[in-house]
Amino acid sequence: MFLGFFLLVTVVAFGLAALRWGQLRDRNELDSPVSRESGYLLNNVLFVALAFAVLLGTLFPLVVEALTGDKVTVGAPYFNLLSFPLWTALLALMGIGPLLPWRHAHGRGVLRNAAWLVAAALLVGGVAFAAGVRKPYPLLVVALAAYNLTSIALLLVGPVRARSRATGRNVLAVGRDYVLDQRRRVGSMIVHFGVVVIALGVAGSGGYRTDTQLRLPYGQPVPFQGYELTARAPFSTSTASRTSEGAVVEVRREGRLLATLEPRLNTFRNAQQVVSTPGVLYRAWEDVYLNLTRIDPEGGGVVVRAVRSPLITWIWLGGAVMLLGTGYSLSPGRRRMAVGVRSPSGTPT
């Protein structure tokens, strides 16, 4: 049913596009391959490629099952293999794209901006490598994060400095007025910052996630990635719909109690299905998940699947920042500028 619905939507969508092709077709041509228009076009191509990769991975098992009856799965390795280079290209384009002028880019200005971005990426990437970030994917994302933050700084500093020179006003006053007046542009910078935060969260949680199975005897601390996990006592609760059995687990670090978690196994009466509810310790730099897998029937302890996932909170924080930037860009500004000032890179401000 899902496959048939998808095919119907696809045929209708492409049919409408074909009927209105004369209205949709862009009659303008690109003046230069190095321009903001080209950046937008390449950005859309990369997003279409990402959508197609996800579509292929989602529909391929359905098509195979419909044609042959065999069940196949497409797991994380497929999506990681295809999405990593595309998202890396998008992060790189997100930094340099807004710095490109419309229609035609001047070589000196583009090279100067690119030099700033590459220098920041190399510097921060080198510092991260020296600090112990050795895996290629997280290291590249950290470098691209510095690359994009430098781009945001150039986008903000360039127009403010140009306006300050043109009007003779204080830089801070000009910057305050720019942030209040140019809400769309400042909002887009906030959104880009949120994307950078999400990218760092994904890189940290994906590259340095640890997952192991531990046996926790009651009353005995068990080390796990710098933490001490101590199962204190089992517990059991019952409601009209389910019965829950679990254990009280204390999580300490350097002797200090951080949280008391209660991972549990839930048995639902109607479905006769066992579902695990993990205990989670949320922290700014990492989260710890304890997923109960087995309870010793003789009362000796429990077995848990312990997961440490760095920077998960950053993914949520980045989403909130993107939402904030979107709202700010949609809010009305104090006034509209009648005449724009051009920054030294040639970008209208």
C-alpha positions as CSV (number, residue, x, y, z in Angstrom):
1,M,0.0,0.0,0.0
2,F,2.8,2.4,0.9
3,L,4.6,1.7,-2.4
4,G,1.4,2.2,-4.4
5,F,0.6,5.5,-2.6
6,F,4.2,6.7,-3.2
7,L,4.0,5.9,-6.9
8,L,0.6,7.8,-7.2
9,V,2.1,10.9,-5.5
10,T,5.1,10.7,-7.7
11,V,3.1,10.5,-11.0
12,V,0.8,13.3,-10.0
13,A,3.7,15.6,-8.9
14,F,5.7,15.0,-12.1
15,G,2.6,15.3,-14.2
16,L,1.8,18.7,-12.7
17,A,5.3,19.9,-13.2
18,A,5.2,18.7,-16.9
19,L,1.9,20.5,-17.5
20,R,3.3,23.8,-16.1
21,W,6.9,23.4,-17.5
22,G,6.6,26.6,-19.4
23,Q,5.9,28.5,-16.2
24,L,8.5,26.7,-14.1
25,R,11.4,26.8,-16.5
26,D,14.0,29.4,-15.6
27,R,14.9,31.5,-18.7
28,N,17.9,33.1,-17.1
29,E,21.4,31.8,-17.5
30,L,24.2,31.7,-15.0
31,D,26.7,34.5,-15.6
32,S,29.5,32.7,-13.8
33,P,30.1,29.3,-12.3
34,V,31.5,31.1,-9.3
35,S,28.5,33.1,-8.0
36,R,25.8,32.9,-5.4
37,E,23.3,31.7,-8.0
38,S,25.7,28.7,-8.7
39,G,25.9,28.1,-5.0
40,Y,22.1,27.9,-4.7
41,L,21.9,25.6,-7.7
42,L,24.7,23.2,-6.3
43,N,23.0,23.3,-2.9
44,N,19.7,22.1,-4.4
45,V,21.5,19.4,-6.4
46,L,23.1,18.1,-3.2
47,F,19.8,18.1,-1.4
48,V,18.1,16.2,-4.2
49,A,21.0,13.7,-4.2
50,L,20.5,13.2,-0.4
51,A,16.7,12.8,-0.9
52,F,17.3,10.2,-3.6
53,A,19.8,8.3,-1.5
54,V,17.3,8.1,1.4
55,L,14.5,7.2,-1.0
56,L,16.5,4.4,-2.6
57,G,17.4,3.0,0.8
58,T,13.8,3.2,1.9
59,L,12.1,1.7,-1.1
60,F,14.6,-0.9,-2.2
61,P,13.5,-3.5,0.5
62,L,9.9,-2.9,-0.4
63,V,10.5,-3.3,-4.2
64,V,12.5,-6.5,-3.6
65,E,9.8,-7.9,-1.3
66,A,7.1,-7.1,-3.8
67,L,8.9,-8.7,-6.7
68,T,10.6,-11.7,-5.1
69,G,8.9,-12.2,-1.7
70,D,12.3,-12.0,0.0
71,K,12.9,-9.7,2.9
72,V,16.0,-7.5,2.8
73,T,17.2,-4.7,5.0
74,V,19.2,-1.6,4.3
75,G,21.0,-0.6,7.4
76,A,23.1,2.3,8.8
77,P,26.3,1.5,6.7
78,Y,24.4,2.2,3.5
79,F,23.1,5.6,4.7
80,N,26.4,6.6,6.3
81,L,28.3,5.7,3.1
82,L,26.1,7.8,0.9
83,S,25.2,10.7,3.2
84,F,28.7,11.4,4.6
85,P,30.2,12.9,1.4
86,L,27.0,14.7,0.5
87,W,26.6,16.3,3.9
88,T,30.3,17.2,4.0
89,A,29.9,19.0,0.6
90,L,26.8,20.8,2.0
91,L,28.8,22.0,5.0
92,A,31.6,23.3,2.8
93,L,29.1,25.0,0.5
94,M,27.2,26.5,3.4
95,G,30.4,28.4,4.4
96,I,31.5,29.8,1.1
97,G,28.1,30.2,-0.6
98,P,26.8,33.2,1.3
99,L,30.2,35.0,0.8
100,L,29.8,34.8,-3.0
101,P,28.4,37.9,-4.7
102,W,25.5,37.7,-7.1
103,R,26.0,37.2,-10.9
104,H,29.8,37.3,-11.0
105,A,32.4,36.8,-8.3
106,H,35.6,38.9,-8.3
107,G,38.6,36.6,-8.0
108,R,40.5,38.6,-5.3
109,G,37.6,38.9,-2.9
110,V,36.6,35.2,-3.3
111,L,40.2,34.0,-2.7
112,R,40.6,36.3,0.3
113,N,37.4,34.9,1.9
114,A,38.3,31.3,1.0
115,A,41.7,31.8,2.6
116,W,40.2,32.9,5.9
117,L,37.8,29.9,5.9
118,V,40.5,27.3,5.0
119,A,43.0,28.8,7.5
120,A,40.4,28.6,10.3
121,A,39.6,25.0,9.3
122,L,43.2,23.9,9.3
123,L,44.0,25.7,12.6
124,V,41.1,24.3,14.5
125,G,41.5,20.9,12.9
126,G,45.1,20.8,13.9
127,V,44.2,21.8,17.5
128,A,41.5,19.1,17.6
129,F,43.9,16.5,16.3
130,A,46.5,17.4,19.0
131,A,43.7,17.2,21.6
132,G,43.0,13.6,20.6
133,V,40.3,13.8,17.9
134,R,41.8,11.3,15.5
135,K,38.9,9.7,13.7
136,P,38.6,11.2,10.2
137,Y,34.8,12.0,10.2
138,P,34.7,13.9,13.5
139,L,37.9,15.6,12.8
140,L,36.6,16.8,9.4
141,V,33.4,18.0,10.9
142,V,35.3,20.0,13.6
143,A,37.4,21.6,10.9
144,L,34.2,22.4,8.9
145,A,32.6,23.8,12.0
146,A,35.4,26.3,12.3
147,Y,35.2,27.0,8.6
148,N,31.5,27.9,8.9
149,L,31.8,29.9,12.1
150,T,34.5,32.0,10.3
151,S,32.1,32.5,7.4
152,I,29.4,33.7,9.8
153,A,31.9,36.1,11.4
154,L,32.8,37.5,8.0
155,L,29.2,37.9,7.0
156,L,28.5,39.9,10.1
157,V,31.8,41.9,10.5
158,G,32.1,42.9,6.8
159,P,28.8,44.9,6.5
160,V,29.1,46.4,10.0
161,R,32.6,47.6,9.4
162,A,31.7,49.0,6.0
163,R,28.7,50.9,7.4
164,S,30.8,52.2,10.3
165,R,33.3,53.6,7.9
166,A,30.6,55.1,5.7
167,T,28.7,56.8,8.5
168,G,31.5,57.5,11.0
169,R,29.5,55.8,13.8
170,N,30.7,53.5,16.5
171,V,31.1,49.9,15.4
172,L,29.0,48.6,18.3
173,A,26.1,51.0,17.6
174,V,26.2,50.1,13.9
175,G,26.3,46.4,14.8
176,R,23.3,46.7,17.0
177,D,21.3,48.5,14.3
178,Y,22.3,45.9,11.7
179,V,21.1,43.0,13.9
180,L,17.8,44.8,14.5
181,D,17.3,46.0,10.9
182,Q,18.6,43.0,8.8
183,R,16.6,40.3,10.5
184,R,16.5,38.0,7.5
185,R,20.2,37.9,7.1
186,V,21.0,37.7,10.8
187,G,18.3,35.0,11.2
188,S,20.0,33.0,8.4
189,M,23.3,33.3,10.2
190,I,21.6,32.0,13.4
191,V,20.2,29.1,11.4
192,H,23.6,28.3,10.0
193,F,25.1,28.4,13.5
194,G,22.4,25.9,14.5
195,V,23.3,23.6,11.7
196,V,27.0,23.7,12.8
197,V,25.9,22.7,16.3
198,I,23.9,19.8,15.0
199,A,26.8,18.7,12.8
200,L,29.1,18.6,15.8
201,G,26.5,16.7,17.8
202,V,26.1,14.1,15.1
203,A,29.8,13.7,14.6
204,G,30.5,13.3,18.3
205,S,27.6,10.9,19.0
206,G,28.4,8.8,15.8
207,G,32.1,8.8,16.0
208,Y,32.7,8.3,19.7
209,R,29.7,6.3,20.8
210,T,30.5,3.4,23.1
211,D,28.1,0.4,23.5
212,T,28.8,-2.5,25.8
213,Q,27.0,-5.1,28.0
214,L,27.7,-5.1,31.7
215,R,26.7,-7.3,34.6
216,L,25.9,-5.3,37.7
217,P,26.0,-7.3,41.0
218,Y,23.9,-5.7,43.6
219,G,26.0,-3.4,45.8
220,Q,29.2,-3.6,43.8
221,P,30.4,-0.6,41.6
222,V,31.2,-1.4,38.0
223,P,33.4,1.0,36.0
224,F,32.1,2.3,32.7
225,Q,33.8,5.0,30.6
226,G,34.8,7.1,33.7
227,Y,31.5,6.4,35.6
228,E,30.7,4.0,38.4
229,L,27.5,2.0,38.0
230,T,26.1,0.5,41.2
231,A,22.9,-1.6,41.2
232,R,21.3,-1.1,44.6
233,A,18.1,-3.2,44.6
234,P,15.5,-4.7,42.3
235,F,11.9,-3.4,42.1
236,S,8.6,-4.4,40.7
237,T,5.5,-2.4,39.9
238,S,2.2,-3.4,38.4
239,T,-0.7,-1.5,36.7
240,A,-3.8,-2.6,34.9
241,S,-2.0,-2.7,31.6
242,R,1.5,-3.8,32.4
243,T,4.0,-5.2,34.9
244,S,7.4,-3.6,35.2
245,E,10.5,-5.2,36.7
246,G,13.8,-3.3,37.0
247,A,16.7,-2.2,39.2
248,V,17.7,1.0,40.9
249,V,21.2,2.0,39.6
250,E,23.3,4.8,41.0
251,V,25.6,6.6,38.5
252,R,28.7,8.2,40.1
253,R,31.7,10.1,38.7
254,E,34.8,10.6,40.8
255,G,32.8,9.6,43.9
256,R,30.0,12.1,43.3
257,L,26.4,10.9,42.8
258,L,25.1,12.2,39.4
259,A,21.8,10.4,39.1
260,T,19.8,7.4,40.3
261,L,18.3,5.6,37.2
262,E,15.6,2.9,37.1
263,P,15.9,0.9,33.9
264,R,13.1,-1.6,33.6
265,L,11.5,-4.4,31.5
266,N,7.7,-3.9,30.9
267,T,5.4,-6.8,30.2
268,F,2.1,-5.7,28.6
269,R,-0.8,-7.9,29.5
270,N,-2.8,-7.8,26.3
271,A,0.1,-8.1,23.8
272,Q,2.3,-10.3,26.1
273,Q,5.2,-8.2,24.8
274,V,8.3,-7.2,26.7
275,V,9.5,-3.7,26.1
276,S,12.6,-2.2,27.7
277,T,12.5,1.3,29.2
278,P,16.1,2.7,29.6
279,G,17.3,4.9,32.4
280,V,19.0,8.0,30.9
281,L,21.5,10.4,32.4
282,Y,21.5,13.7,30.3
283,R,24.6,15.8,30.4
284,A,25.8,18.8,28.4
285,W,28.7,16.8,26.9
286,E,27.4,13.3,26.8
287,D,24.4,11.1,27.7
288,V,24.5,7.7,29.4
289,Y,21.8,5.1,28.6
290,L,21.3,2.0,30.7
291,N,19.0,-0.5,29.0
292,L,18.0,-3.5,31.1
293,T,18.4,-6.8,29.3
294,R,18.2,-9.5,32.0
295,I,17.4,-9.8,35.7
296,D,19.1,-12.5,37.7
297,P,16.3,-14.8,38.9
298,E,18.4,-15.6,42.0
299,G,18.8,-12.0,43.0
300,G,22.5,-11.7,42.3
301,G,22.2,-8.7,40.0
302,V,21.2,-7.5,36.5
303,V,22.7,-7.3,33.1
304,V,22.5,-3.9,31.3
305,R,23.4,-2.6,27.9
306,A,25.4,0.6,28.7
307,V,25.7,3.2,26.1
308,R,27.7,6.5,26.3
309,S,26.9,8.9,23.5
310,P,28.7,12.3,23.4
311,L,27.1,15.5,22.4
312,I,23.6,14.2,21.9
313,T,22.2,17.3,23.7
314,W,23.9,19.4,21.0
315,I,21.6,18.0,18.4
316,W,18.6,19.2,20.3
317,L,20.3,22.5,21.1
318,G,21.1,23.0,17.4
319,G,17.5,22.4,16.5
320,A,16.4,25.0,19.0
321,V,18.9,27.5,17.6
322,M,17.6,26.9,14.1
323,L,14.0,27.4,15.3
324,L,15.1,30.6,17.0
325,G,16.9,31.9,13.9
326,T,13.9,31.1,11.7
327,G,11.6,33.0,14.0
328,Y,13.9,36.0,14.2
329,S,14.2,36.1,10.4
330,L,10.4,36.2,10.1
331,S,9.9,38.9,12.7
332,P,9.4,42.4,11.4
333,G,12.4,44.7,11.5
334,R,12.4,48.3,12.9
335,R,12.7,49.8,9.4
336,R,13.9,49.1,5.9
337,M,17.1,50.4,4.6
338,A,16.6,52.6,1.5
339,V,20.2,52.3,0.3
340,G,22.5,49.3,0.9
341,V,26.3,49.6,1.5
342,R,28.6,47.2,-0.2
343,S,31.1,45.3,1.9
344,P,34.8,45.1,0.9
345,S,34.1,41.7,-0.7
346,G,31.5,43.2,-3.0
347,T,28.5,41.7,-1.3
348,P,25.5,44.1,-0.9
349,T,24.7,44.7,2.7
